[in-house]
């Protein structure tokens, strides 16, 4: 069994901006030549979150509305949504995702370069 890890970076253009990091994660899988296994993506910074979702036009508006609702219920504090990590299967050397699913980084704070650890384990 092999283990391979790389630190990737991404930057959103604005608060609550999404960055699609799916191709970056796939590139790491291809670099290590794992055919069957799993990949874990872990954000290193608290000011962002990872989301596995379909990248559709209404996603940004839906997330922004949810954050506004949660913030108003919590005295105006920006709620932490999403996850610190996602784990995905690797099948035949490719991320195993739903037809439209993407791995997205969501900026929750002041936009800046965010670091994510991508670790692939498998054969």
MDTraj code that builds the backbone (N, CA, C; nanometers):
import mdtraj as md
import numpy as np

residues = "UNK UNK UNK UNK UNK UNK UNK UNK UNK UNK UNK UNK UNK UNK UNK UNK UNK UNK UNK UNK UNK UNK UNK UNK UNK UNK UNK UNK UNK UNK UNK UNK UNK UNK UNK UNK UNK UNK UNK UNK UNK UNK UNK UNK UNK UNK UNK UNK UNK UNK UNK UNK UNK UNK UNK UNK UNK UNK UNK UNK UNK UNK UNK UNK UNK UNK UNK UNK UNK UNK UNK UNK UNK UNK UNK UNK UNK UNK UNK UNK UNK UNK UNK UNK UNK UNK UNK UNK UNK UNK UNK UNK UNK UNK UNK UNK UNK UNK UNK UNK UNK UNK UNK UNK UNK UNK UNK UNK UNK UNK UNK UNK UNK UNK UNK UNK UNK UNK UNK UNK UNK UNK UNK".split()
xyz = np.array([
    [0.0845, -0.1172, 0.0000],
    [0.0000, 0.0000, 0.0000],
    [0.0894, 0.1241, 0.0000],
    [0.0524, 0.2221, -0.0807],
    [0.1280, 0.3466, -0.0931],
    [0.0542, 0.4607, -0.0254],
    [0.1321, 0.5556, 0.0245],
    [0.0777, 0.6810, 0.0761],
    [0.1527, 0.7947, 0.0091],
    [0.0772, 0.8916, -0.0381],
    [0.1341, 1.0073, -0.1076],
    [0.0593, 1.1298, -0.0601],
    [0.1325, 1.2355, -0.0259],
    [0.0623, 1.3565, 0.0138],
    [0.1287, 1.4803, -0.0425],
    [0.0437, 1.5792, -0.0711],
    [0.0857, 1.7049, -0.1324],
    [0.0041, 1.8159, -0.0678],
    [0.0645, 1.9313, -0.0506],
    [-0.0097, 2.0491, -0.0075],
    [-0.0468, 2.1301, -0.1303],
    [-0.1759, 2.1576, -0.1449],
    [-0.2270, 2.2396, -0.2557],
    [-0.2756, 2.3722, -0.1985],
    [-0.2834, 2.4726, -0.2838],
    [-0.3353, 2.6018, -0.2407],
    [-0.4452, 2.6484, -0.3350],
    [-0.5329, 2.7336, -0.2807],
    [-0.6402, 2.7925, -0.3612],
    [-0.6780, 2.9259, -0.2984],
    [-0.7274, 3.0168, -0.3812],
    [-0.7717, 3.1478, -0.3346],
    [-0.9053, 3.1821, -0.3984],
    [-1.0000, 3.2257, -0.3155],
    [-1.1290, 3.2733, -0.3669],
    [-1.1174, 3.4224, -0.3969],
    [-1.2072, 3.4703, -0.4807],
    [-1.2078, 3.6119, -0.5169],
    [-1.2777, 3.6995, -0.4137],
    [-1.3658, 3.6395, -0.3330],
    [-1.4465, 3.7173, -0.2396],
    [-1.4878, 3.6296, -0.1223],
    [-1.5294, 3.6939, -0.0111],
    [-1.5856, 3.6145, 0.0975],
    [-1.7052, 3.5346, 0.0451],
    [-1.7210, 3.4149, 0.0941],
    [-1.8241, 3.3205, 0.0502],
    [-1.8060, 3.2793, -0.0951],
    [-1.6861, 3.2981, -0.1470],
    [-1.6562, 3.2542, -0.2831],
    [-1.6150, 3.1082, -0.2838],
    [-1.6484, 3.0402, -0.3922],
    [-1.6129, 2.9003, -0.4096],
    [-1.4956, 2.8878, -0.5056],
    [-1.4083, 2.7912, -0.4783],
    [-1.3020, 2.7542, -0.5708],
    [-1.3144, 2.6044, -0.5940],
    [-1.3250, 2.5652, -0.7190],
    [-1.3346, 2.4240, -0.7546],
    [-1.1933, 2.3655, -0.7546],
    [-1.1659, 2.2750, -0.6611],
    [-1.0325, 2.2153, -0.6503],
    [-1.0306, 2.0699, -0.6983],
    [-1.1368, 2.0261, -0.7640],
    [-1.1489, 1.8876, -0.8072],
    [-1.0323, 1.8445, -0.8958],
    [-0.9991, 1.9252, -0.9934],
    [-0.8909, 1.8873, -1.0862],
    [-0.7559, 1.8834, -1.0159],
    [-0.7338, 1.9707, -0.9173],
    [-0.6092, 1.9671, -0.8402],
    [-0.5979, 1.8355, -0.7643],
    [-0.7095, 1.7927, -0.7025],
    [-0.7102, 1.6665, -0.6275],
    [-0.6885, 1.5497, -0.7240],
    [-0.7539, 1.5510, -0.8383],
    [-0.7364, 1.4443, -0.9377],
    [-0.5914, 1.4368, -0.9855],
    [-0.5281, 1.5520, -1.0023],
    [-0.3881, 1.5554, -1.0467],
    [-0.2971, 1.4860, -0.9446],
    [-0.3239, 1.5081, -0.8158],
    [-0.2453, 1.4410, -0.7107],
    [-0.2653, 1.2904, -0.7193],
    [-0.3876, 1.2452, -0.7401],
    [-0.4156, 1.1018, -0.7552],
    [-0.3358, 1.0455, -0.8736],
    [-0.3358, 1.1158, -0.9845],
    [-0.2633, 1.0683, -1.1035],
    [-0.1125, 1.0664, -1.0814],
    [-0.0591, 1.1654, -1.0095],
    [0.0849, 1.1721, -0.9831],
    [0.1360, 1.0512, -0.9060],
    [0.0549, 0.9984, -0.8145],
    [0.1026, 0.8898, -0.7295],
    [0.0692, 0.7517, -0.7852],
    [-0.0056, 0.7463, -0.8951],
    [-0.0372, 0.6209, -0.9636],
    [-0.1160, 0.5213, -0.8791],
    [-0.1940, 0.5707, -0.7834],
    [-0.2819, 0.4818, -0.7068],
    [-0.4034, 0.4506, -0.7938],
    [-0.4343, 0.3219, -0.8069],
    [-0.5463, 0.2781, -0.8899],
    [-0.6725, 0.2575, -0.8054],
    [-0.6560, 0.1979, -0.6875],
    [-0.7681, 0.1715, -0.5963],
    [-0.7276, 0.2211, -0.4587],
    [-0.8104, 0.3014, -0.3960],
    [-0.7777, 0.3508, -0.2624],
    [-0.8719, 0.4609, -0.2206],
    [-0.8141, 0.5581, -0.1501],
    [-0.8950, 0.6711, -0.1066],
    [-0.8077, 0.7964, -0.1029],
    [-0.8731, 0.9100, -0.1142],
    [-0.8041, 1.0380, -0.1035],
    [-0.8744, 1.1201, 0.0038],
    [-0.7951, 1.1799, 0.0901],
    [-0.8464, 1.2694, 0.1937],
    [-0.7959, 1.4089, 0.1631],
    [-0.8866, 1.5053, 0.1669],
    [-0.8498, 1.6461, 0.1505],
    [-0.8807, 1.7131, 0.2831],
    [-0.7802, 1.7762, 0.3439],
    [-0.7938, 1.8400, 0.4740],
    [-0.7531, 1.9858, 0.4616],
    [-0.8424, 2.0761, 0.4975],
    [-0.8062, 2.2175, 0.4938],
    [-0.7179, 2.2482, 0.6139],
    [-0.6164, 2.3300, 0.5918],
    [-0.5235, 2.3667, 0.6987],
    [-0.5649, 2.4947, 0.7688],
    [-0.6496, 2.5754, 0.7043],
    [-0.6881, 2.7057, 0.7577],
    [-0.8324, 2.7037, 0.8068],
    [-0.8559, 2.7677, 0.9219],
    [-0.9916, 2.7740, 0.9776],
    [-1.0850, 2.8639, 0.8986],
    [-1.0346, 2.9542, 0.8193],
    [-1.1173, 3.0516, 0.7497],
    [-1.1812, 3.0014, 0.6220],
    [-1.1724, 2.8716, 0.5975],
    [-1.2355, 2.8148, 0.4786],
    [-1.2954, 2.6798, 0.5157],
    [-1.3762, 2.6278, 0.4244],
    [-1.4393, 2.4978, 0.4464],
    [-1.4359, 2.4203, 0.3156],
    [-1.4477, 2.2893, 0.3263],
    [-1.4562, 2.2030, 0.2088],
    [-1.5998, 2.1561, 0.1934],
    [-1.6445, 2.1527, 0.0696],
    [-1.7816, 2.1136, 0.0387],
    [-1.7774, 2.0193, -0.0800],
    [-1.8511, 1.9115, -0.0722],
    [-1.8691, 1.8215, -0.1853],
    [-2.0107, 1.8448, -0.2357],
    [-2.0222, 1.9001, -0.3547],
    [-2.1549, 1.9384, -0.4035],
    [-2.1506, 1.9544, -0.5548],
    [-2.2686, 1.9638, -0.6133],
    [-2.2763, 1.9966, -0.7546],
    [-2.2455, 2.1437, -0.7719],
    [-2.1659, 2.1761, -0.8706],
    [-2.1322, 2.3161, -0.8979],
    [-2.2393, 2.3700, -0.9910],
    [-2.3382, 2.4367, -0.9326],
    [-2.4491, 2.4887, -1.0116],
    [-2.4658, 2.6374, -0.9844],
    [-2.5358, 2.7044, -1.0742],
    [-2.5537, 2.8492, -1.0641],
    [-2.6102, 2.8941, -0.9305],
    [-2.7077, 2.8229, -0.8779],
    [-2.7750, 2.8654, -0.7562],
    [-2.7022, 2.8333, -0.6272],
    [-2.5904, 2.7619, -0.6344],
    [-2.5204, 2.7197, -0.5142],
    [-2.4763, 2.8391, -0.4304],
    [-2.4126, 2.9369, -0.4922],
    [-2.3625, 3.0521, -0.4185],
    [-2.4763, 3.1227, -0.3453],
    [-2.5860, 3.1498, -0.4155],
    [-2.6995, 3.2192, -0.3542],
    [-2.7592, 3.1371, -0.2398],
    [-2.7705, 3.0062, -0.2579],
    [-2.8258, 2.9202, -0.1529],
    [-2.7377, 2.9212, -0.0277],
    [-2.6060, 2.9117, -0.0468],
    [-2.5136, 2.9109, 0.0665],
    [-2.5158, 3.0469, 0.1362],
    [-2.5144, 3.1543, 0.0596],
    [-2.5171, 3.2870, 0.1186],
    [-2.6454, 3.3075, 0.2004],
    [-2.7598, 3.2648, 0.1480],
    [-2.8864, 3.2776, 0.2212],
    [-2.8840, 3.1949, 0.3501],
    [-2.8290, 3.0751, 0.3439],
    [-2.8209, 2.9902, 0.4636],
    [-2.7308, 3.0540, 0.5692],
    [-2.6177, 3.1088, 0.5268],
    [-2.5258, 3.1732, 0.6210],
    [-2.5925, 3.2949, 0.6853],
    [-2.6637, 3.3737, 0.6065],
    [-2.7335, 3.4904, 0.6615],
    [-2.8389, 3.4484, 0.7637],
    [-2.9141, 3.3419, 0.7354],
    [-3.0145, 3.2927, 0.8302],
    [-2.9482, 3.2456, 0.9596],
    [-2.8407, 3.1690, 0.9464],
    [-2.7717, 3.1177, 1.0643],
    [-2.7073, 3.2308, 1.1443],
    [-2.6499, 3.3285, 1.0759],
    [-2.5859, 3.4415, 1.1439],
    [-2.6876, 3.5236, 1.2219],
    [-2.8055, 3.5455, 1.1640],
    [-2.9061, 3.6252, 1.2350],
    [-2.9559, 3.5514, 1.3596],
    [-2.9572, 3.4193, 1.3553],
    [-2.9985, 3.3400, 1.4717],
    [-2.8889, 3.3336, 1.5772],
    [-2.7635, 3.3666, 1.5376],
    [-2.6493, 3.3552, 1.6290],
    [-2.5882, 3.4922, 1.6595],
    [-2.6693, 3.5958, 1.6540],
    [-2.6214, 3.7286, 1.6909],
    [-2.5270, 3.7924, 1.5908],
    [-2.5300, 3.7493, 1.4671],
    [-2.4481, 3.8108, 1.3629],
    [-2.3152, 3.7435, 1.3366],
    [-2.2758, 3.6453, 1.4165],
    [-2.1484, 3.5761, 1.3949],
    [-2.1558, 3.4917, 1.2683],
    [-2.0488, 3.4922, 1.1895],
    [-2.0450, 3.4103, 1.0684],
    [-2.0386, 3.2640, 1.1085],
    [-2.1377, 3.1851, 1.0710],
    [-2.1374, 3.0433, 1.1093],
    [-2.0331, 2.9656, 1.0287],
    [-1.9854, 2.8615, 1.0867],
    [-1.8917, 2.7723, 1.0181],
    [-1.9734, 2.6597, 0.9562],
    [-1.9724, 2.6559, 0.8259],
    [-2.0436, 2.5496, 0.7555],
    [-1.9421, 2.4717, 0.6744],
    [-1.9864, 2.3660, 0.6128],
    [-1.8942, 2.2827, 0.5364],
    [-1.8178, 2.1928, 0.6309],
    [-1.7039, 2.1478, 0.5850],
    [-1.6277, 2.0508, 0.6617],
    [-1.4795, 2.0850, 0.6587],
    [-1.4065, 2.0330, 0.7555],
    [-1.2615, 2.0487, 0.7559],
    [-1.1957, 1.9492, 0.6608],
    [-1.2689, 1.8422, 0.6256],
    [-1.2096, 1.7416, 0.5377],
    [-1.3170, 1.6695, 0.4570],
    [-1.2743, 1.6100, 0.3480],
    [-1.3586, 1.5190, 0.2700],
    [-1.2738, 1.3971, 0.2361],
    [-1.3375, 1.2813, 0.2338],
    [-1.2708, 1.1567, 0.1974],
    [-1.3480, 1.0979, 0.0800],
    [-1.2737, 1.0642, -0.0263],
    [-1.3354, 1.0126, -0.1486],
    [-1.2653, 0.8850, -0.1929],
    [-1.3398, 0.7926, -0.2513],
    [-1.2756, 0.6733, -0.3059],
    [-1.2016, 0.7048, -0.4353],
    [-1.0968, 0.6290, -0.4584],
    [-1.0255, 0.6309, -0.5860],
    [-1.0535, 0.4957, -0.6519],
    [-1.1111, 0.4993, -0.7700],
    [-1.1473, 0.3785, -0.8432],
    [-1.0888, 0.3900, -0.9837],
    [-1.0106, 0.2916, -1.0209],
    [-0.9465, 0.2911, -1.1532],
    [-0.8665, 0.4187, -1.1783],
    [-0.7991, 0.4675, -1.0741],
    [-0.7117, 0.5833, -1.0880],
    [-0.7817, 0.7174, -1.0953],
    [-0.9130, 0.7206, -1.0689],
    [-0.9904, 0.8453, -1.0771],
    [-1.0695, 0.8658, -0.9475],
    [-1.0919, 0.9922, -0.9132],
    [-1.1838, 1.0215, -0.8034],
    [-1.3197, 0.9641, -0.8379],
    [-1.3820, 0.9000, -0.7432],
    [-1.5155, 0.8446, -0.7680],
    [-1.6180, 0.9438, -0.7148],
    [-1.6724, 1.0238, -0.8053],
    [-1.7687, 1.1286, -0.7721],
    [-1.8988, 1.1032, -0.8456],
    [-2.0061, 1.1656, -0.7965],
    [-2.1309, 1.1643, -0.8705],
    [-2.1130, 1.2407, -1.0011],
    [-2.2071, 1.2270, -1.0907],
    [-2.1964, 1.2851, -1.2250],
    [-2.1589, 1.4325, -1.2217],
    [-2.2201, 1.5109, -1.1360],
    [-2.1962, 1.6551, -1.1337],
    [-2.1203, 1.7005, -1.0096],
    [-2.0827, 1.6084, -0.9219],
    [-2.0174, 1.6465, -0.7969],
    [-1.8784, 1.7032, -0.8195],
    [-1.8443, 1.8008, -0.7353],
    [-1.7136, 1.8643, -0.7387],
    [-1.6652, 1.8828, -0.5954],
    [-1.5344, 1.8901, -0.5773],
    [-1.4750, 1.9229, -0.4482],
    [-1.4526, 2.0740, -0.4500],
    [-1.5176, 2.1441, -0.3572],
    [-1.5139, 2.2899, -0.3561],
    [-1.4558, 2.3412, -0.2255],
    [-1.3748, 2.4459, -0.2348],
    [-1.3284, 2.5177, -0.1178],
    [-1.4146, 2.6422, -0.1063],
    [-1.4705, 2.6676, 0.0113],
    [-1.5553, 2.7831, 0.0369],
    [-1.4823, 2.8785, 0.1299],
    [-1.4614, 3.0008, 0.0842],
    [-1.3972, 3.1044, 0.1663],
    [-1.4986, 3.1571, 0.2673],
    [-1.4643, 3.1542, 0.3953],
    [-1.5544, 3.1999, 0.5003],
    [-1.5074, 3.3288, 0.5665],
    [-1.3920, 3.3782, 0.5261],
    [-1.3317, 3.4927, 0.5926],
    [-1.2800, 3.5884, 0.4856],
    [-1.1766, 3.6619, 0.5184],
    [-1.1126, 3.7505, 0.4210],
    [-1.0387, 3.6625, 0.3197],
    [-1.0635, 3.6816, 0.1914],
    [-0.9990, 3.5970, 0.0905],
    [-0.8460, 3.6063, 0.0964],
    [-0.7834, 3.4916, 0.0968],
    [-0.6369, 3.4799, 0.0902],
    [-0.6033, 3.3383, 0.0468],
    [-0.4778, 3.3139, 0.0225],
    [-0.4340, 3.1808, -0.0221],
    [-0.4544, 3.0820, 0.0917],
    [-0.5300, 2.9760, 0.0628],
    [-0.5606, 2.8720, 0.1610],
    [-0.4854, 2.7442, 0.1260],
    [-0.4413, 2.6734, 0.2288],
    [-0.3679, 2.5489, 0.2077],
    [-0.4546, 2.4290, 0.2418],
    [-0.4400, 2.3246, 0.1614],
    [-0.5108, 2.1998, 0.1845],
    [-0.4127, 2.0839, 0.1658],
    [-0.4168, 1.9895, 0.2568],
    [-0.3370, 1.8685, 0.2444],
    [-0.4184, 1.7658, 0.1673],
    [-0.3604, 1.7102, 0.0635],
    [-0.4251, 1.6053, -0.0138],
    [-0.3426, 1.4788, 0.0080],
    [-0.4037, 1.3771, 0.0690],
    [-0.3350, 1.2516, 0.0964],
    [-0.4062, 1.1369, 0.0262],
    [-0.3287, 1.0617, -0.0505],
    [-0.3822, 0.9474, -0.1238],
    [-0.3222, 0.8206, -0.0643],
    [-0.4070, 0.7230, -0.0333],
    [-0.3634, 0.5944, 0.0208],
    [-0.4273, 0.4853, -0.0626],
    [-0.3450, 0.3890, -0.1071],
    [-0.4002, 0.2785, -0.1841],
    [-0.2950, 0.2016, -0.2586],
    [-0.3415, 0.1262, -0.3555],
    [-0.2524, 0.0405, -0.4348],
    [-0.2591, 0.0747, -0.5808],
])
top = md.Topology()
chain = top.add_chain()
for i, resn in enumerate(residues, 1):
    res = top.add_residue(resn, chain, resSeq=i)
    for name in ("N", "CA", "C"):
        top.add_atom(name, md.element.get_by_symbol(name[0]), res)
traj = md.Trajectory(xyz[None], top)
